[in-house]
Amino acid sequence: MRVAVYPGSFDPITNGHLDIIERASKIFDKVVVGVLNNKNKKPQFTAAERVSLIRAVTGHLENVEAASFDGLLVDFAGRHGANVIIKGLRTVNDFEYEFQMALLNKTLSDDCETMFMMTNSKYSYISSSMVKELAGYNGNLEGIVPSEIIQYIKEKCGQ
């Protein structure tokens, strides 16, 4: 079975993230979306909320699951039987950082490969930070995040 992990903060999930998940689900038998509890960040949404939002928008994908994790990504991947880490790229700057992380992960686990997927160009400008800022000003999130979670995001970010 080919299992991949797609890690991130997903604070919140965007259409760009969902595009990567849907495309990866066609390549791998199972995709585990890993929601990182990063001690260095203060997320708007709790890990449980982020996992719940991901599950809400990926319910149509039978081979996708979501789980939160602390610690090293390679350890999380190993616990899920994954030997591929998927990283979505929007810009050259994303590549520079993710390339360094891929080399570090390879050093930590020789069995783990990183696969880079370019975002669809129509989502290349979207970031979770932008979504939170836009929602905080009651901006239009149509086409930026999945429609079924727009109201929840607006309520959470408008507080």
C-alpha positions as CSV (number, residue, x, y, z in Angstrom):
1,M,0.0,0.0,0.0
2,R,1.4,3.4,-1.0
3,V,0.8,5.8,1.9
4,A,1.7,9.5,2.0
5,V,1.5,12.2,4.6
6,Y,0.6,15.8,3.8
7,P,1.6,17.9,6.8
8,G,0.9,21.5,7.6
9,S,-0.7,23.9,10.0
10,F,-3.9,24.2,8.0
11,D,-5.0,27.2,10.1
12,P,-7.5,27.0,8.3
13,I,-7.5,24.7,5.3
14,T,-7.8,26.6,2.0
15,N,-8.8,25.6,-1.5
16,G,-5.1,25.4,-2.4
17,H,-4.6,22.8,0.4
18,L,-7.7,20.9,-0.8
19,D,-6.4,20.9,-4.4
20,I,-3.2,19.2,-3.3
21,I,-5.1,16.7,-1.1
22,E,-7.4,15.7,-4.0
23,R,-4.5,15.3,-6.5
24,A,-2.5,13.3,-4.0
25,S,-5.5,11.0,-3.3
26,K,-5.4,10.0,-7.0
27,I,-1.7,9.0,-6.7
28,F,-1.6,7.3,-3.3
29,D,-3.7,4.5,-1.8
30,K,-3.9,6.5,1.4
31,V,-3.2,10.2,2.3
32,V,-2.9,11.2,5.9
33,V,-3.3,15.0,6.4
34,G,-1.1,15.8,9.4
35,V,-2.1,18.8,11.4
36,L,1.0,20.1,13.2
37,N,0.8,21.4,16.7
38,N,3.6,23.9,16.3
39,K,4.8,25.2,19.6
40,N,6.2,28.3,17.9
41,K,2.9,29.4,16.4
42,K,-0.3,30.6,17.9
43,P,-3.0,29.2,15.7
44,Q,-6.5,30.8,15.4
45,F,-8.0,27.3,15.3
46,T,-7.3,24.5,17.7
47,A,-5.8,21.3,16.4
48,A,-9.1,19.6,16.9
49,E,-11.0,22.3,15.0
50,R,-8.4,22.1,12.1
51,V,-8.8,18.3,11.9
52,S,-12.6,18.6,12.0
53,L,-12.5,21.2,9.2
54,I,-10.3,19.0,7.1
55,R,-12.6,16.0,7.6
56,A,-15.6,18.1,6.7
57,V,-14.1,19.1,3.3
58,T,-12.5,15.7,2.4
59,G,-15.4,13.5,3.2
60,H,-15.8,12.7,-0.5
61,L,-12.3,11.2,-0.6
62,E,-12.4,7.7,0.9
63,N,-8.6,7.3,1.0
64,V,-8.0,10.5,3.0
65,E,-7.8,10.9,6.8
66,A,-6.7,13.7,9.1
67,A,-4.9,13.6,12.4
68,S,-3.0,16.0,14.5
69,F,0.6,15.5,15.7
70,D,3.4,16.9,17.8
71,G,7.0,16.2,17.3
72,L,8.9,15.1,14.3
73,L,7.2,14.7,11.0
74,V,9.2,11.6,10.1
75,D,8.0,9.9,13.3
76,F,4.4,10.8,12.5
77,A,4.8,9.4,8.9
78,G,6.3,6.2,10.3
79,R,3.4,5.7,12.7
80,H,1.0,5.9,9.7
81,G,3.1,3.6,7.5
82,A,3.9,6.4,5.1
83,N,7.2,6.7,3.3
84,V,6.3,9.8,1.3
85,I,5.9,13.3,2.5
86,I,3.9,15.6,0.2
87,K,4.7,19.3,0.2
88,G,2.7,21.9,-1.7
89,L,4.6,24.7,-3.3
90,R,3.3,28.1,-4.3
91,T,6.5,30.1,-4.9
92,V,10.2,29.8,-5.2
93,N,10.5,30.9,-1.6
94,D,8.4,27.9,-0.6
95,F,10.8,25.7,-2.5
96,E,13.9,27.0,-0.8
97,Y,12.5,26.3,2.7
98,E,10.9,23.0,1.9
99,F,14.0,21.8,0.1
100,Q,16.0,22.3,3.3
101,M,13.3,20.5,5.3
102,A,13.3,17.6,2.8
103,L,17.0,17.2,3.2
104,L,16.7,17.2,7.0
105,N,13.9,14.7,6.9
106,K,15.9,12.4,4.7
107,T,18.8,12.6,7.2
108,L,16.4,11.7,10.0
109,S,14.8,8.9,8.1
110,D,16.4,7.4,5.0
111,D,13.2,5.6,4.1
112,C,11.2,8.8,3.8
113,E,11.0,10.7,0.5
114,T,9.6,14.1,-0.1
115,M,7.3,14.8,-3.1
116,F,6.8,18.4,-4.2
117,M,3.5,19.3,-5.8
118,M,3.0,22.7,-7.4
119,T,-0.2,24.4,-6.5
120,N,-2.8,25.1,-9.1
121,S,-2.0,28.6,-10.4
122,K,-5.5,29.8,-9.5
123,Y,-4.7,29.2,-5.8
124,S,-1.0,30.4,-5.8
125,Y,-1.9,33.6,-4.0
126,I,-3.9,32.0,-1.2
127,S,-2.4,31.6,2.3
128,S,-4.1,30.7,5.6
129,S,-2.9,34.0,7.0
130,M,-4.6,35.9,4.2
131,V,-7.8,33.9,4.9
132,K,-7.8,34.8,8.6
133,E,-7.2,38.5,7.8
134,L,-9.8,38.6,5.1
135,A,-12.4,36.8,7.3
136,G,-11.6,39.2,10.2
137,Y,-12.7,42.1,7.9
138,N,-15.8,40.1,6.8
139,G,-14.3,39.8,3.3
140,N,-15.6,37.4,0.6
141,L,-14.0,33.9,1.0
142,E,-15.8,32.3,-1.9
143,G,-13.3,30.5,-4.1
144,I,-10.6,30.8,-1.4
145,V,-11.8,28.2,1.1
146,P,-14.3,25.4,0.7
147,S,-17.8,26.8,0.8
148,E,-19.0,24.4,3.5
149,I,-16.6,26.0,6.1
150,I,-16.8,29.7,5.1
151,Q,-19.4,30.6,7.8
152,Y,-17.4,28.8,10.5
153,I,-14.2,30.6,9.5
154,K,-15.9,33.9,9.5
155,E,-17.4,33.4,12.9
156,K,-14.1,32.2,14.4
157,C,-12.0,35.0,12.9
158,G,-14.6,37.7,13.5
159,Q,-14.4,37.3,17.3
